[in-house]
Amino acid sequence: MELVEIYACLCDVTRLRLLHVLGQGPLCVCHFQTVLDEPQVKISKHLAYLRARGLVEATREGKWMVYALPAKVAPELRANLACLQDCVRENPVFRHDLARLRRLAPQPPAAGSCGCAAVARRRPRAARPVSS
């Protein structure tokens, strides 16, 4: 993974927010919509960008796509994700995203629930650096 590609991916606030939330565990697009309060089209566009560059992986669960950080994380990406988690601790937008994510942990969104298993499968955990 080229360092320049990583930094190109990190130069957008939506992609930073997606990667930060994915540090907590896998999610489907509908849950990203709830957590980031952004439209599906925008979320999907940024996830496709990250996926094409190897920063996220996607698996199909029924008719839903569940996104996660790569199983094997390149050292350059691991270092930058750890830095991201450290840098955004006091940022209200990123803190708000994590608060919304924690509210999703016990159950998927009630209105228009997608029925995917991503949230039920997700293991809530404290923010910590990504390991390989």
C-alpha positions in Angstrom: 0.0 0.0 0.0 1.4 3.3 -1.1 1.7 6.0 1.5 0.5 8.6 -1.0 -2.7 6.6 -1.5 -3.3 6.4 2.2 -3.0 10.2 2.6 -5.2 10.8 -0.5 -7.9 8.8 1.3 -7.4 10.7 4.6 -7.9 14.1 3.1 -11.7 14.0 3.3 -13.6 14.5 6.6 -16.3 11.9 5.6 -13.7 9.3 4.9 -11.9 10.1 8.2 -15.2 9.7 10.0 -15.9 6.3 8.3 -12.5 5.0 9.1 -12.8 6.2 12.7 -16.1 4.4 13.2 -14.8 1.3 11.5 -12.1 1.2 14.1 -14.8 0.1 16.5 -16.0 -2.8 14.3 -17.8 -3.7 11.0 -21.0 -1.9 9.9 -23.3 -1.8 7.0 -24.2 1.3 5.0 -27.5 1.9 6.8 -25.7 2.1 10.1 -23.1 4.5 8.7 -26.0 6.7 7.6 -27.4 6.7 11.2 -24.0 7.3 12.9 -22.7 10.0 10.5 -26.2 11.4 9.7 -25.3 11.5 6.0 -27.2 10.2 2.9 -26.7 6.7 1.6 -25.3 7.9 -1.7 -22.5 9.9 0.0 -21.6 7.1 2.4 -21.6 4.5 -0.5 -19.4 6.8 -2.7 -16.8 7.2 0.0 -16.8 3.5 1.0 -16.3 2.6 -2.6 -13.4 5.0 -2.8 -11.8 3.5 0.4 -12.5 -0.1 -0.8 -10.9 0.5 -4.2 -7.7 1.6 -2.5 -7.7 -1.2 0.0 -8.5 0.7 3.2 -11.7 -1.2 3.8 -13.1 -4.6 2.9 -16.7 -5.5 2.2 -18.6 -8.8 2.6 -22.1 -9.5 1.5 -24.6 -10.6 4.1 -27.8 -11.4 2.3 -28.6 -8.2 0.4 -26.5 -6.0 2.6 -22.8 -5.1 2.3 -20.9 -5.0 5.6 -17.7 -3.0 5.7 -14.7 -3.5 7.9 -11.1 -2.5 8.1 -8.8 -5.0 6.3 -8.0 -8.3 8.1 -4.4 -7.6 7.4 -3.5 -4.0 7.9 -0.4 -2.5 6.3 1.9 -0.9 8.8 1.5 2.5 7.2 -2.2 2.3 7.5 -2.1 1.0 11.0 0.1 3.9 12.1 -2.2 6.4 10.4 -5.4 4.9 11.9 -3.8 5.0 15.4 -2.9 8.6 14.8 -6.5 9.3 13.6 -7.9 7.8 16.8 -5.6 9.9 18.9 -6.1 13.1 17.0 -9.9 13.1 17.0 -10.6 12.4 20.7 -11.5 15.9 21.5 -13.2 16.7 18.2 -17.0 17.1 18.8 -18.0 15.6 15.4 -16.0 12.4 16.0 -17.1 12.1 19.6 -20.7 12.5 18.4 -20.2 9.7 15.9 -19.0 7.4 18.6 -21.9 8.3 20.9 -24.4 7.5 18.1 -22.5 4.2 17.4 -22.8 3.2 21.0 -26.5 3.8 20.9 -26.7 1.3 17.9 -24.8 -1.4 19.8 -27.7 -3.1 21.5 -30.0 -3.0 18.5 -30.2 -1.9 14.9 -32.1 1.4 14.1 -35.8 0.8 14.8 -37.2 2.8 11.8 -36.4 1.1 8.6 -34.1 -1.4 10.2 -32.0 -3.2 7.5 -32.0 -6.5 9.2 -28.3 -7.1 8.7 -26.3 -8.8 11.4 -23.5 -6.2 11.4 -24.5 -4.5 14.7 -25.4 -7.7 16.5 -22.1 -9.2 15.4 -20.1 -6.1 16.3 -18.2 -6.3 19.5 -18.4 -2.9 21.3 -15.0 -1.9 22.5 -13.1 1.2 23.5 -11.3 3.1 20.9 -7.8 1.7 20.5 -5.1 1.5 17.8 -5.7 -1.0 15.1 -3.5 -4.0 15.1 -2.6 -6.4 12.3 
